Amino acid sequence: MTNFPAFQYDVLIIGGGAAGLSAALALGRARRSVVVVDGGEPRNAPASGVHNFLTRDGTPPAELMRLGREEVEGYGGVVVRSEVLSAARVDGGFTVTIADGAVLSARRILFATGLIDELPEVPGLRGHWGTAVLHCPYCHGWEVQDRAIGVLATSEKGVHQALLFRQWSERITLFLHTAEQLTEEQLEQLAARGIELVTGRVTSVDGDGERLNAVILEDGSSHAVDALVVAPTFTARTELLEQVGIEVLPHPMGVGSFVETDPMGATPVPGVWAAGNVTDLMGQVVTSAADGLRAAAALNGDLIMEETRAAVDAYRLARTEAAVR
Ligand SMILES: Cc1cc2nc3c(=O)[nH]c(=O)nc-3n(C[C@H](O)[C@H](O)[C@H](O)COP(=O)(O)OP(=O)(O)OC[C@H]3O[C@@H](n4cnc5c(N)ncnc54)[C@H](O)[C@@H]3O)c2cc1C
């Protein structure tokens, strides 16, 4: 079992992706004792590089996280590579139990656990996720520009994705798959933008794990594509949040589930905070890092007020005692 100091950390962070590490950096610099427990599975792990992160464009995700951990540790933050199995509210704070049975304790807890991308159930998709099976044009659009891009429609959002990716390539095919019949207006939009429409259920995708060759339909026909766009369901990793009393909500845009916070990352349960994809399903790496920073500043403010209240109580008591002496 890992040997942790018996003291209570100021803040315990579950999840050491962009959101969690950014919060830990700010808390370390605020001279707070902070521990990050991280399972080491950031959502973008399958991608070769992180894009749209100014000054770090194209950096491999694992390298970005390594640099982040180094910066956190430089300010005295502790980063533990493990899985948190359970979390509980206790007097004066929280405890969590990690995979080897060790228990850590903290005054405040920040969940930066990210989300899980649940892909449509088509054989071959998962093996190409993040390389040739994509969802986000801002993450991968540049890399597939001018290529033959298929869009797998599982709802009417497929039309929106096809129109979006048309910005990066003129060779777009929308596979209607399980989506409902399109409206006249949608059909006109697709035709006007030169987007090919293929009806029929997709039964598999063919490729070598890196590159895609084709999309196969139930009638046996094969359609060559270089990349396939899908719309995953974004399921926030919330099991532990539920253990400390947080409600999980369906996202208003129908894209998945998430936990709601105030603009600074505070949840309705005192002492519990959340940042990154767990609360913002559309968040990118740089915005998740910003969420973490914002939550850290608010958390530090919350601790300062608690300490000030305790100091005022002690001060008043000392003055009362001095007066009766
Ligand atoms: C294929 C793909 C490519 C992408 N490319 C880009 C891109 O180019 N640019 C961009 O800006 N965004 C990109 N994104 C989005 C980006 O991945 C997210 O915005 C970002 O990872 C969110 O950061 P986060 O810290 O909230 O969560 P994550 O980065 O997912 O980190 C969450 C961390 O929490 C840990 N964790 C979860 N539960 C536990 C637990 N119980 N105990 C311990 N640790 C736990 C996980 O192991 C993980 O390390 C991409 C997403 C995907 C799917």
The ligand as an ORCA input file, in Angstrom:
! r2SCAN-3c Opt
* xyz 0 1
  C      -9.679     11.510    -30.155
  C      -9.723     12.861    -29.498
  C      -8.876     13.861    -29.934
  C      -8.915     15.112    -29.337
  N      -8.085     16.095    -29.810
  C      -8.103     17.307    -29.231
  C      -7.270     18.341    -29.739
  O      -6.520     18.155    -30.708
  N      -7.319     19.538    -29.123
  C      -8.139     19.782    -28.056
  O      -8.113     20.889    -27.521
  N      -8.950     18.824    -27.568
  C      -8.947     17.594    -28.128
  N      -9.777     16.618    -27.646
  C     -10.600     16.908    -26.452
  C      -9.731     16.713    -25.196
  O      -9.339     15.360    -25.110
  C     -10.490     17.116    -23.937
  O     -10.981     18.427    -24.089
  C      -9.593     17.092    -22.694
  O      -8.917     15.869    -22.611
  C     -10.416     17.348    -21.439
  O      -9.548     17.417    -20.332
  P     -10.007     16.896    -18.888
  O      -8.867     17.204    -17.992
  O     -11.343     17.406    -18.543
  O     -10.188     15.297    -19.055
  P      -9.135     14.185    -19.494
  O      -8.042     14.759    -20.303
  O      -9.929     13.089    -20.104
  O      -8.501     13.698    -18.131
  C      -9.246     13.022    -17.161
  C      -8.274     12.204    -16.331
  O      -8.975     11.714    -15.183
  C      -8.538     10.407    -14.937
  N      -9.558      9.713    -14.137
  C     -10.865      9.495    -14.416
  N     -11.457      8.815    -13.428
  C     -10.489      8.599    -12.495
  C     -10.444      7.909    -11.242
  N     -11.529      7.318    -10.725
  N      -9.274      7.873    -10.566
  C      -8.163      8.449    -11.051
  N      -8.136      9.122    -12.243
  C      -9.279      9.178    -12.943
  C      -8.345      9.792    -16.327
  O      -7.504      8.661    -16.274
  C      -7.728     10.976    -17.077
  O      -6.317     10.956    -17.013
  C      -9.798     15.362    -28.257
  C     -10.659     14.353    -27.820
  C     -10.632     13.118    -28.436
  C     -11.595     12.046    -27.986
*
